[in-house]
């Protein structure tokens, strides 16, 4: 339950935060803010054009990671386990490598 997941990180669940966290937990693509917005804006018309503040709250409380693989975009990862990220210079996609 995403609601309880947010509560466990001392995050006040709102419709927007629940939707953002649910999206991060279901999509392992390390989306940036624009991707999150585009995926959720039709479902949640009240979602701000810049949902960064809600994603930032989730990150600041430790429920998600913020990735800054390149200098242009911050991306988010719902998987908080210890693992590494690498970005392909040719295609730009991020890859996860478990940390053992």
C-alpha positions in Angstrom: 0.0 0.0 0.0 1.6 3.3 -1.1 -0.3 5.3 1.5 1.2 3.3 4.3 4.6 3.3 2.6 4.6 7.1 2.7 3.5 7.1 6.3 6.4 4.8 7.2 8.7 7.5 5.9 6.9 10.2 7.8 5.5 11.7 4.6 2.0 13.2 4.7 0.2 11.4 1.9 -1.5 13.6 -0.6 -3.2 12.5 -3.8 -0.1 13.9 -5.7 2.5 12.2 -3.5 0.7 8.9 -3.6 0.5 9.0 -7.4 4.2 10.0 -7.7 5.4 7.3 -5.3 3.2 4.7 -6.9 4.6 5.6 -10.3 8.2 5.4 -9.1 7.6 2.0 -7.5 6.0 0.6 -10.6 8.3 2.1 -13.3 11.9 1.2 -13.0 12.9 3.7 -15.7 14.3 6.5 -13.5 11.9 9.1 -14.8 12.6 12.8 -14.7 10.0 15.3 -13.5 8.6 15.9 -17.0 8.1 12.2 -17.5 6.3 11.8 -14.2 4.1 14.8 -15.0 3.2 13.6 -18.5 2.4 10.1 -17.2 0.1 11.4 -14.4 -1.4 14.7 -15.5 -4.4 13.2 -17.3 -5.2 11.0 -14.3 -4.7 13.8 -11.8 -5.6 17.2 -13.3 -4.6 19.0 -10.1 -1.0 17.9 -10.5 1.2 20.9 -10.8 3.2 21.4 -14.0 6.3 21.2 -11.8 5.6 18.3 -9.4 9.2 18.6 -8.2 8.2 19.7 -4.7 6.2 16.5 -4.1 9.0 14.4 -5.6 11.5 16.3 -3.6 9.6 15.6 -0.4 9.6 11.9 -1.2 13.3 12.0 -1.9 14.2 14.1 1.2 12.4 11.7 3.5 14.3 8.7 2.0 11.4 7.0 0.2 13.1 7.5 -3.2 16.4 8.4 -4.6 17.3 11.4 -6.8 19.8 10.6 -9.5 21.9 13.3 -11.1 23.7 11.1 -13.7 24.0 14.1 -16.0 24.0 17.8 -15.2 20.8 18.6 -17.1 18.2 16.5 -15.4 17.4 15.0 -12.0 15.7 11.6 -12.2 14.0 9.6 -9.5 14.2 6.0 -8.4 11.7 4.3 -6.2 14.2 1.5 -5.4 16.1 2.6 -2.3 18.2 -0.6 -2.0 21.9 -0.3 -2.5 22.6 -0.5 -6.2 24.6 1.4 -8.8 23.4 3.4 -11.9 25.3 3.7 -15.2 24.2 5.8 -18.2 25.0 4.6 -21.7 26.7 7.4 -23.6 25.4 6.2 -26.9 21.6 5.9 -26.1 21.4 7.8 -22.8 19.5 5.1 -21.0 20.3 4.3 -17.4 21.1 0.7 -16.3 21.0 -0.7 -12.8 23.7 -2.9 -11.3 23.1 -4.6 -8.0 25.7 -3.7 -5.4 27.1 -6.9 -3.7 
